[in-house]
Amino acid sequence: MTQTRDRIGTSVAVDPLGRAIGITELSRTEWRVCDLAIAVGDPRAIFGFIELFDDSFEVSNFQLSERSSFPTFERAVASLATPMIRKVHP
């Protein structure tokens, strides 16, 4: 996944499928991760949030309704950018 940063604190990452993922820094320890292909303000655009706790990054994944913890920020973002790969369908 590659990332660039704009002047207002939002990074843009491109996932392995070529989708643009917006990563907005809300505070020094919190980030929102969104699908930039969906209109701003549409709640479906939000994949989830990342929060730094001690030395790990806790992810609240809205699409899978789960919380997970990762050792790096990059792995936390990747878990949100490609959530459907991990989802098991009955």
C-alpha angles and dihedrals in degrees: 000000000000125000138199128182128221128205097264099060100266120124122203117215126185113216124214089269091056096251119145111239120194118215112192120190106223095176138340088283105029135069136177118216118204141172105246092203089071120075119267109259094030106119090214088070093069113091092180147277135284122211127186113229116179102305101341137071116234116207126204103199109198095188094056097030092230142116123223137172127225134187095227137038091233092057090047091053092045090054089059098039093059105028098143092062089067097041115104117213119206 
